[in-house]
Amino acid sequence: MKDQFLLRKDITFLNFGSFGACPKPVFETYQNFQRELEFQPVEFIIEKAPQYLKNSRIALGEFLNCHADDLVCVTNPSYGVNMVAKNLNLKPNDEILTTDIEYGACDRTWNYYCQKTGAKYIRQKTNFPISSKEEFVQEFLKGITPKTKLIFISHITSSTALRLPVEEICQEARKLGILTFVDGAHGPAQVDVDLQKMDCDMYVGACHKWMMAPKGSSFLYVRKEWQDFLDPLVVSWGYEADFPSHSQFLDYHEMQGTRDLSAFCSIPATIEFMNQHNWEEVRKNCRELVQKNAVELCSILQKKPLSLVNDDFIAQMFSCEIDTKNPKELHDLLLQKYKIEIPVMSHFGKSFIRYSINAFNSQEDLDQLFSALKEIVSSR
């Protein structure tokens, strides 16, 4: 599969989780859309783009098991989180319940809007190591109070790379009448995402990560009864539209004026690429490789896993705490000296190193990482 990607051959790429990587056939489709746009910009933007976007929403709807009209294309998950946060109409003392292992950009978004409105962003403590899904759900739900307006939680966390039991949490929240918003930046194509079964109110996901679409391609799913409360971040032609469609939700958020829609238009191509290459089997093999090597990484770093190493919590990424006072310096050393691209991240006073595995990775890639870390540890 290495030949299917454009990644540099001299770099051991263990950081698929940050920005993904686009397969050659999908990238060619993307460039073809860009050329079509430039050949006849007026025809593309006014006449063709609405149908291309509809095709992408239909393909995504089938992939995620939801209605195409409940999805809107956004550039990245942070954009989708901002759409919801800005429109939530927070009041003083309203509470947003989340974990203490969420993505930094989302924490910042919620902190911003909570500070402006007087609401509270409640970061429920995660107790490590996590021993079961039931224990995690029980401890998380202790953070609910009569003031809880929304639960915001990652499907798969970023720095700690943990798959969280969002299905169970959404089920409990539904019983209590609490809105749920799942940050699925790492979800689609790394694990199965069935939005009907999950029964969340909102889900934001990246197509340019594990789905391997071109950069700047994501989506926001919103349950029908909540769609009309979402005003657009950019008020444009979709408001009081000259030719309104059947959906205010789509008009408000798709009709944004001049922009390059090529990444969004390429979504069906990336789903087709996965279908052609038996991606269910690819994911399974990657997951097995990730889990098989987790103990070795923890042993080298003399740390314990953050959770049980099984399918409940670990998919195609594994993260381990690492003792370093300068994460960027360690990242740069691994890249410059050992030619390994891997994130070393700070998260509230601790540092984590996280490897991601996709179709082009092998045991040799992880062995190279382990050899480099052993050398670094012994030298210090």
N, C-alpha and C positions, 0 to 999 in steps of 0.2 A: 504493500500500500504506500510505501514511501514515495514512489514515483507518481502517485496521484496528487501529491501536494507540492506547493511552491517553496516550502521551507528550505533554508540553507542546509546543504549537506554537511557542512563542517561544524554544525551546532547540534548538540544533543538537546532536543527540545522537550522539556518536561514541564512546560507551563501552558498547556492548552486551555486551562481554566480561565486565564486572564482575558484573552481576546480571541480565542479559537484560532482556526486556520482554515482557509478556503480551498477545497479541492480544485484541481485544474479545470474540469468540465464545468463546475459551477462558476468559477471565476470567468471563464470564457462567455458563459451566458450573461453574466453581469456586465462584461465589457460590450457585448452585443447590444444590450439594452442602452448602454451609455452612447454607443454609436448611433443607434436608432433615434435617440433623443436629439443628438447633435445634427443628424441629417435633416430632420424636420421637427424642430422644437415645438412649434405651435400644434401640429397634428398630434405629436406624442403627448404633450401635457394636457391638452383639452379633449382630444378624441380617444386616444388609446389608453392613457394611464388609468382612468377609472375602471376599465375592464381588466387591465393587468392587476390592479390592486384587488379587485374582486376575486380574480383567479387565485391570488395568494391567500386571501382570507378563506376561500373555500378549501384549499389544500391544507392550510393550518387547522381549520375547523375539523377536518377529517383526522388529522394527525393528533389533535388534542381532545377529540370527542366533545365538541361543542358546536353551536351554530355559528356560521361564518359572520353573521351580522352582529354577534356579540364580541367581535374582535376588531381592534383598530391598530394599524401599524404605527409604531413610534420608533425613534432613533435608537434608544437604549432604555434599559430598565429604570434608570434614574429619572428619565423624562416621565415615564408612567407613574412613578411614585410621587413626583411633584404634581402631576395632574390630580391625583386623588387627594394628596395632603392639602393642596390649595383650596379644594372644593368641599372639604369635609365639614366646614362651618363649625370649627371648634369653638368651644366656650371656656371661660375660666373654670379650672378644676376638672374639665373633661380629661379622661386618661386614655392614652394609647399604650397598650400592653405589648411588650416585645421581649426578646431575650437579650442577654448581654454579649452575644456573639454575632450580632448582625453586621452587615456591610457598612463601612465607615461613611460612604456617601449618603446612604439612607438614614443613618443615625443623624447626620448633619441636617438633612432635609426636615426630619421630624422635629429636631431641636429648634430649627429656625421657626417653623410654624407654631410650635408650642410656646416659644418665647413671645411671639407676636400676639398670641391669643390668650395667654394665661393658662393653657392646657398643660398637662404633665405627660412626659414621656417616661414610662415605667419600664426599666430594663431588668426583667426578672433574672436572678442569678442562676447560672447553670452549674450544677455540681458535677465535677469530674472525679473519676471516670463515670460515664453514663452506663448503667448496667442493663437497662431495658427500656423499651419504648414506653411501657406502662409507668415506670418510675419518672421518666422525663415529663410525660403528660401530666401526671399528678403534681409534680413540683411546679411546673409552669402555670397550671391553672390556679394555683394558690395566689397568683398575682391579680386575679380578677376581683374587682370591687363593684359596688353599685354605680361607680362613676366610669367604668370601662366602656368606652364608645367603640373601640376598634381593636382587634388583635392583628398585629403586623408581624409576620414571621417568615424566615427563609425556608424554602424547600430544601436547598442544600447550601450550607453556609460557605462563606468565602475563605477567611483565614484559617478556620478550623476544619473545613471540608467535611462537615457532618450532614448526613441526610436526616432531617428531622421528621417526626411523625405528624405531618401537617394534616393528613386525612383524619386522624383521630381528634386532633385539636379543632378542626373545622366542624366536625360532628358535634363535639361538646358545645362549641360556641353557638351552633344553630339552635340547640336546645334552650340556651340562655338568651337568645335573641340578640347576640353580639355580632357585629359585622366582622368579617375576616378578609384579610388582604395578604396574599402569599407572594413573597419575592422569589420568583422562579428563575432568576438569572442563570443559574446552573442546572435547572431542571430538565427542560425539553431535550430529548435525545441522549441525555446521560442516564435518565430513568424514565419509565413510562409516566406520562402525564395524562390522566383522564379527568377532565374538569367536571364532567357530570357526576362522576363518582366522588371526587374530592368535595364537591358541594361548597366551594368557597364563594364569596361575593365578588372578589376581584383577584386577578392573578396577572402578574407582569413577568414576561419571559424574554430571554434573548434568543434570537435565531442565529446571531453571529458567533455564539460560543459553541456549544456541543452539537448544534444543528449544522454548523459549518457554512452558514450563509455569509455573504459579504458584510463587511463592517458597517455599522449603523442600521442594523435590521433587527427590530424587536417588535413585541406586540403587547397590548393591554387587553385583557378579557374583563368584561364587566357584566354581572348578572343583569338581566333586562330591567328589573325594577329600579336599578340604581343608575341607569345610563343617563337619564335626563338631568340629573343633578350635577353632571360633570361639564362645566364650562370649559372651553378650550384655553390652553395656555396662550395661544396666539389667536386672537379674534380676526377672522379673515372672511373669505368668500362663502364659507359655509354658514355663517350667521345671516339670517334673512336671505337665504340663497335664492338666486334668480331661477334656478331649476332644482328645487329641493328633491331629494330622493325620498325613499320610504322611511329613512332613519335619520333623525336629528343627530344621533350619536356619531354616525359616519360622516355626515355633512360637516359637523363642527370640527372633527379631528383629522379628516383626510384632506379637506380643501384648504390648504395652508399657503397657497401661492406658489411661486417658483422655487423648486428644490429638486435635487436629483433623487428620483424615486427608484433608481435602478436596483439598489440593494433589496428593497421591498419586493420588486417584481421578480427577483431571482429565487424567492422562497420555494416555489414548486420544484425548481431544478434541484435544490439541495435535498428535498424530500425524496425525489426520484433517485438521486445518487445513493441515498441510504437504502432504498428499496432494491436497487440493482446489486448492491454489495452485501446483502444479508446483514444489515446493521444490528439486528437482534443478537446474532452470533458474535459479531465484532464486539459489541458492548459486554457480552458475557465473558469473552476472553480477556478483555481489558480489566474488567472487575476482578477476575481471578488473579491476574498478574498484580494488581494493586494490593489486594488483600494478602497474597502470598509473601510479599516483600515488606509488609508493614512492621513485622516483628524485628526484622533486620535493621530498619531505620531507627526504631526506638532503642534497640540494643546499642547501636553506635553512639547515639546521643544520650544514652543512659536516662531515658524517659519512659513513662508508661503511656500506652495508647489512651486517647481521650474518651474512647467508648469501646464497646465490644467490636471486634473486627469481623463483621458479618454484613449481609445484605441489608439489614435493617438500618445501618448507619453509614456504611462505606460503599461508594460506587466506583467512579473512575478517578477519584482523587484521594490522597491520604496526606494528612497534616500532622506534624509532630512538633512539640515545643522544643526550642533550641536555645542554648545559653549563648547569647551574643549581645554585646552592648551596642553594636553597630550593624543592624541588618543590611543596610545598603552596601556597606563595605564587604560583607560576606557574599552578598549577591554578585557584586562586581568581581570579586576574586574567583568565584565559581565560573563566571562567564569568561573572564579574560584569560585566566590561567588554564582552566580545565575545559573550556568551551561547552559549558552546561548552562542552559537557560532554565532557571527555576526560581520561583519567588521566595523571598525571605521577608516576612511581614511582621510589623508590630501591631499588637492589639491590646490596648489598655494595660501597658506595663509588661507584657510578655511578648516573646518573639516566636514565630512559627515558620517552619519550612514545609512546603507543600509540593508533592509531585503529582502531576496529572498524566494519565496514560490514555492514548488513543490508538487508532488502528496502525499507525506507523511505528509505534514504540515496541521495544523488545526487552527481554531480560538483560541484554548487554547494556542498554541505556541505564538501567537502574544499578547495574554492577559498576558502571563508570561513576555514577553519583556516589555510591557507597565507598568506592576506592578513594575518591577525592575527599570525602568527609573524614575518613579514617586518617588520611594524611594530614589534614588540617587539625584534627583533634590531637594527634600525636605531637604535632609541632608546637602546640600551645599548652 
